[in-house]
């Protein structure tokens, strides 16, 4: 109720700023500091208090930021860290605390949020961090440092979980940046880890897992903790061993330092070699196969399957392991389990994505830059740079060229990938899942042999269901719309995948209403920023040609639909004059199909 009162004050124009600041200070100093104490209230009450902070972050951001990081000292941040450091079982209040950390970090990066700080200068053009951001970094790093360095295991565990939660929320690279800058902090973190209790070691590997989003921090963690994590993965069973194995999988593809000569000479060298990635993959494959007959509705079993699937997804970034995973029966097991567990769907989608993605089209300059980056990671004596480049080109060509990806795609679809992808976008789905599914369907639709299977198993409806609200649709013949390049990357992938399907499959069999796709595919003709823009335009023209081959006057006929779109016809005309011969041919063929419409005939 008090949150509602403060919100009402903040939206009233006549309220004095000092009155509003006093109200916010009271909420933070009394409601937040007392109401979020785990020992004095339950998880539901903590959730209500966290919701209040989120509401105030929206309604009166400068006042809340000042009260949170300045006027009340370090206590509000300490309370936030205590919530972030809670065990994983208290998901409600911890999730809200992660959202607060994310929103608070975004708020303090806005210079206007520091307007109440004495050192704030609205006219300053300095590149230094805003006062609120600098203060938040200092407070958060000091509190985490005290907790992690504590000799009391429960406090150290809380600090490790809190730091892991910051990275999971996306706020770690800002709020915890000062922690890693402290001399010897990371080394001591892992040195102490060898003597920690199992529950504290679990928090430590959770931190290593969460830090994988930050390449620089993750590389340092690997260098210092590789030996301990391997030991935990071998010796421990249950959650600790599973998380340790996932961390090793994520570390397996970390790049080496680009400029090793710039590192401090006294920095300790890792005396532990990397675990064999094939052996690690076999471990996770065996774990998943062992769960094939288990009750996947059990949260522990579902979580274990998700972790091993996620680990395989990271391992399959290595071309050497993609063929190994595809040849095993693990894919059928994963897809079968994902039908019964929504928790497993995203990990399964990402695994399919890593198995079926084609190498990006690079310019000659980009290819050379990539080769030099790879050379910096592996300098072996007795080999010249020329021989290294030839070896890498031959290796990449054999393991990750178009033909190898095509064979993997066929095997993945035989295992049931299409049904898994279609099921992954049903119901309430995250944007990241939708983005990944759209990318995978583009890769699968590249093979004309798979396009019929995609249509038969519901890929078209799944793609249409993940279009954004701003995607071009055309329910009426006279709908006003100017075709432009699709700004949303997911819409672009959806349109491209549908265009690929429309090339090979009869429109009346593939689509309920081909006219609903006309302007979506037409937008691909305006694409210029994509690295494969010529290919996109070419395939869009072929798709429109097939759509325009329907019986004149039928419900599937799009000729009249396109004829009333003058801008769209102009795009087609521009393609007729394109410098690439294949684009010109495809555009000319499309015009030949469209001239059955009198308005198109008159135009030309």
N, C-alpha and C positions, 0 to 999 in steps of 0.2 A: 504494500500500500504506500509505503514511503517513497518507493521508486516512482510510482505513478504521480505522487505529489511533486517530486523534483522534476519529472518530465513535464508536468503542467507548468511549473515555474519557468522552465527553459524555453517553452514555446510562447510565453507571454512577453510581448515586446516591452511592456512597461516595467518589468522586474529589474531592480538594480543589480548590477554585476556582483556587488559584494554580498547581497542577500543570496544570490544563486550560488556563489562560491561557498558560502557558509553552509548552505543546504547540502551541496555535494560533499564538502568536508565531513559533515555529520554522517552521511551515508557511508563514505569510505572509512571513516575513523571508528564508527560504531557498528553499523550493520555489517559491512564487509569484514572487518577485523574480528568481530565476535561471531557473526553468523556463519563464517566459513571454517570455524575450528572443528575438525573432525570429531574431537572428543566430546563436544558439547551439543552436537546436532546430528541429524541424520542426512543421508545423501540427498533426499528430496528437498530439504530446507537449503542445503548448500546450492542445489540447482537453482532455486528461486533467487538466492542472493547473486549468483553468477549471471542469471538472466538480467537482473537489475543493473549490473555493471555494463553489460553489453548494450542495454537500452540507453544508459547515460553516455556511453561512448558515441552513440549516434546523435543524441539530442543536444548535448553540451560538451563537445569534445575538449576544447581548451581547458575548461574548468576541471573535468575529470582527469585529464592528463596531469595537470598541475597538482591536483590533490593526490594522485596515485604515485607520482614519482618525486614530489618535491615537499609539499607541506606536511606530510605525515611520515617523513623519513623513509626508512627501508621496510617498515612493517607491512604495507600493502603488497610489496613484491615478495616478502617472505611468506605471506599467506598464499599468494599465487603459486610459489614454488612448492609449498606443502601440498597443494591440490595436484599439481603436476607430478609430484613425486609419489602419489598414492599407488597402491598395487593395481595391477591391470583389472582386477575384479570389480573395482569401483569405476565403471566406465562412464556413468552419467555425469558426475561432477568433474571428473578428469577431462572428459570431452569438452565440456563447457569451459573449463580452465584453458584448454588448448585453443579454443576459439577466442577467448579473451586475450591470450598471448599474441595470437595472430593479428587480431584487430588493434590491439594496443601498439604493436610494432608498426603496423601500417599508419596508425594515427601519429606517432611521434616523428615519423619521417616527413610529415607535412609541416613545413616551417610555421604555418599559421597556428598549429597546435601548441607552439611554444610562446604564444603571444603574452602569456601571463608571467613568464620568467623574467627576472630583472635583467639578465644578460641578453634578452631578445632584442634584435635590431631588424626591423622590417625592411630597412633599406640596404642591409648588408648583402653584398654580392659574393661573400666568402664561400669557399667550397667545403668548409668544415661542417660537421654534423650539427643539426639543430640542437639547442640546449636540452630539450626533452629527450632526444635520442641519446645524447652523450650521457645524461644522467641515468637513463634506463640501462644502458650498457654497463655502466659502473656498478649500479646496484645489483643487477642480475648476476654479473660475473663474480662479485664479491660474495654474494650469498651462496652461489653454487660452489665456489672455492672452499668456503667454510664447511659446507655440508660434505663435500666429496673428500676433503682432507681430514674429516673427523675420525677419531679412533673408535667411535661408537658405530657399530655396524649398521644399525637401523637408520642413523642419520646419513651415513655414506650411501646406503641403498636409496634413500629418499633423494639425495642429490643426483645420483646417477640416473634415476628414473625421470627426475625433473629435467635434466639436460636432454635426455632422449626424447621426452615429450615436446620440448622446444623445437627440436629438429623435425619431429613428426608433424608439428603444426606449421612448419615453414618459417618459424621465427628464430631458429637457432643460429643462422648465419649472421643475424643482427644482434640479438640479445646476448649471445654467448661469445662474441668475437674476442672480447678481452681475455677470456679464460685461456684460450689457446695461445695467446700472445705471451703468457707468463712463462718465464724461462724454466724448463724442466717439468712443467705441469703434466704434460702428456706422458713423459717417461715415468713419473711417479705414479700416475694413474694405473699403468700396467704393472709396474713393479709391485705395488700393493695388491693388485688383483690376484697374484699367485697365492696370497695368504688369506684372502677373503673367504667368508662362508659361501656355501652354494647359492643362497638367495641373493647375496651381493654380487657374486659372479654372474648370475642371471641378469641382474640389472646392468652389469658392465657389457655383456654381449648384446643386450637390447640397445644400449647406447651405440655400440659399434654398428649394429644393424641400421639404426636411425640415421647415423652420420653418413651412410652410403650416398645420400643425396648431395653431399659436399665432397667433391673429388679430392680437394687438397687435404681436408681433415681426414677423410677416409684413407688416403694413401699413407698419412702419418700413423694412423691407427694400425694399419696393416703392418707397417715396418716395425712397430713396437710390440704389437700383440699377436702376431701371427703364430708364434710358438704356443702361447697359452690357449688360444682359440682352437688350434689343432688338437691339443691335449684334451680340452673339454669335449670336442666333437667325438674323439675316440673313446674317452673314458666314461663320459656321462650319458645316461639315458633320460628319456622324458623330455621336458620342455627345454632344459639347459642344453642338452646335446643337439636337439633339433635346431634351436636358434643359432648355436655355434656353427652347425653345418650350413645354414643359410648364409651366415656371414662369410664363410669361406667361399661360397659360390659367388657372392657379390664381389669379393676381393679378387677373384680369379681373373677378372678382366680389367683391373685397374691399370692405367697407363703408368709407365715409369716416369720419373722426373725428367722434364724436357731439358733442363740445364743442370746436370748434376754438379758441375764445377762451381756453381754459385752457392751450394749448401755449405753450412759450417763444417769445418774439418773435424771438430770434436763430436759431431753428431753420431750417436751409436749406430753401428751397422747391424742389420738383421742377420742373425746366424741360423735362421730357420728357412729352409727351402719351401716353396709353395707345394701344396698337396697336389697330387696327380688329378687333373680335372676329370679324366675318364673314371677313375676310382670314385671320385666324389659323386659323379653323375650316377654311377651304378648303385651307390649307397641310397640316393634319393629314389631311384627307380625301384629298388627293392622295398623301400618303405611304403611307396604308393601301392605296389602290387600286393603287399601284405594287408593293405586296408580294403582290398577289392570286395571282400565278403563281410566287411564290418558295417555297423549301423552308422551311416554318415550323418544322421540327424544328431548324433552325440556331438556336442560342441568341441570336445577334446579331439575326437577323431577327425572332425571337419577341419579344425585348426591345423592338425598335423599334416593332413593332405594338402592344405593350402600352402603351408610352409615349404614342403618338398616340391610342389609344383612351381612355386615362386623361384625356388633355388634352380630348378631345371631351366626356367625361363632365362635366368641370368647366365647360366652356363652355356645356353644355346646362342649366346652372342658370339661364342667361339665357333667358327665354321667347322672345326674338327669334330665338335660334339653334336652338331645338328644331324648328321647322318647316323651317328650312334644312337641318338634318342629316337629317331624316326623308325629305325629297324627293330626297336624293342616293342613289346606289347603294352607299354605303359600308357600310350596315348589313348587307346580304347578304354582303359581303366579310368583315366582322368576324365574323359568325356562322359562316361557312364556315371561317375560320381558327381559331376557338375550338374547333372539333371536333377539330383536330389538335394544339392547344397548350393544355395545362392552365394555362400561365403567363398566358394571355390571358383566361381565363374570368372572373376576378373583375372585371377592368376592363370586360368586356362586360356583366356583370350590373349594375354600377353605372351604366353608360350607359343600359341599358334602364330602370333604376329612375328616373333623372332625367328620362327622356322620358315616362314613364307615370304618374307620381305626380300625384294630384289635390291641389288646394289644400286645406290643412287647414281644418276647420270652426272658425271663430272667433266669439267673442261680439262684440257691438257695441263693447264696451270694448277688446277685443283688436284689433279692426279699426282703431280710432282711434289706438291706440298704434303700430300698424304703419305707418299713414299718416304719423304725425309722425316716425317714424324715417326713412322714405323722404324726407320733406321736408327733413330735416337733411342729406341727402346731395346734394341738388340744389336750390339756391336760385338761380333765374334772375331777373335784373332785368326789371321790367315785368309780372310775373305776381303775382297775389294768391294767398293760401293756398287760397282756395276754388277758383280755376281750376286750381291745381296738383292738388288732390285729385280734381277731376272728370277731369282728364287721366289721372291714375294709375288711377282706377277704370275708365275706358273702355279704357285700354291693357291692363290686367290682364284685363278681361273678354274682350277679343278674342283674346288670346294664350294665356291659361292657364285659361280657364273650362272647365267640364265637357265641353262639346261639342268644344272643341279638343283636350282630352286624349283623348277617346274616339276621335277621328279618328286621332290619333297612335298610339294603342294598336293600332288595326286595322292600320295600315301597318307597325308594328313586328312584329306577329304574322305578317303576310304575308311579311316579310323572313326569318322563321325564328327569332323570339325564343323561342318556347315550347320548341323543341328545344334551344336554347342553355341555357335555364334548367334544364331537366331534366338535361342533361349536366353542368351546373355542380355539382350536388349528388351526383354519383356518385363513389364512392371516398372517400378521406380528404379532408374538406372543413373549412375553418375556420368558426368560429361566425359571423364577420362575413359570410361568403358565404351561410350558411344564413339569417341574419336578412334580408339583402337580397333573397334569392329569395322568402322568405315574404311580404315587403312587396309585391314586384312581382306575385305571384300574386293577392293581394288586389285590387290595382288592376286587373289584367286581368279578373278574375272579376266586377268591377263591371258590365261589359258583358255582357248576357245572350247577345248574338250570339257571344261568344268562349267561353262555358262549354263548349259541345260540343267545340270544338277543344282546350280544355285537357284534357278527359277523354280524348279520342282520342289525344292525343300524350303521355300519361303524367304529367300534372301531379298527379293524385291520389296516385299511388304516390310521386312525388317529395316531395310535401308530407308524407305519412305517414313518410317516411324521415328527415325532419329534425326530427321531434318530439323533445323532450327526454325523458330517462328518467323524469321525474316527471309527464309528461302523463297525464291520466286515460285508462285503457284498460279495456275490459270484456270479457274473454274468456269469463267465466262469467255465467250469469243471476243467481246469488246473490252475486256479488262485492260486497263491502262498500266503498262509496265515498260520500263526502258531497260533492255538487257545490258547488264554490266558484269564485269568479272566478279565472281562470288567472293566476298571478303572473308567469310567464315571457312576455315580450312576443312572442317568436317563436311559442310555442304558441298564443297568442291570435290571431296573424295566420294561422297554419295552420288553426285551427278556423274562423275567419271565412271564409277562402278556400274551405274544404271546404263550409261552410254555403251559400255563394253558389252553388257548383256543384250542391249537392243540391236547390236550389230548382227548377232548370230541367231537370235531366237525370234520367231514370228511375233510381231507386236501384239496381235490379238490373243496369243497364248501367254505371253509374258506379263502383260499389263492389263489391269482392269479398265483403265482409261488412258490410252497413249497421249491424249491431249494434255493431261495433267503433267506430263514430263517434258512437253515440248519446250517451254520457256526455261525450264531448269537446265536442260541440255543445251539450249541455245545460248545460255550465259557462258558456257565453256568456250564459245567462239571468241569471246572478248578477253580470254585469259592470255596474259602476256608475262606475268611475273614468275610463273612456275618454270623450273628448269626444263621441264618436258612440255612446254606450252605448245610447240608444234605438233607433238604426238596427241596431246589432248584435243586440239582443234581438229586434227585429222579424224580421230575416232568419233568425236562429236558429230562431224559431218556425215560419217558413215552411218551413225545411229539415226540421225535425222532422215537420211536417205531411205533407210529401212522403214522408219515410221511413216514416211510419205509415200510408201508403196501400197498402202491400203486401198481398197476399192473406193473410187470417188463417190462421195456422198454418204459413205457408211459412217457409223458412230466412231470408228477408229481413224477416220480421215482427218489429218492435221493440216492439209493444204490451205484451206480457208482460214484456219486458225492462225497460221503463220503469215498469210497474205495481208491481214489487217494490222500486222506489227511492222510498221515502216522501218523502225530502228533495227529490228531483227533481220529484216530483208537486206538492210544496208550492210550488216555484218556478213551475211552470206555473199553479197557482192564483193566485199573486200577480200574474202577468201578466194573468190574466183580469180582475183588479181594477185594472189600471194606469190612470193618469189619461189616457194617450194613447189615442185611439180606435182607431188603426190597430194598436197593440199588443194592445188588448183583442180586436179582431176576429181577429187571427192566433192568439191564444191560444185563443179560443173554437173556431175551426176545428180546431185541434190536438186539443182535448178531444173534439170530435165524431168525429174519426178514432180516438181512443183508446178510446171507450166500447164498441167491439166486444169489448174484453177484459173478462171478467166482473169482475175485481178493480177495474178503473177504474170500471165501471158502479156497483158497490156503493159506491165511495168518493164518487161524486157523487149 
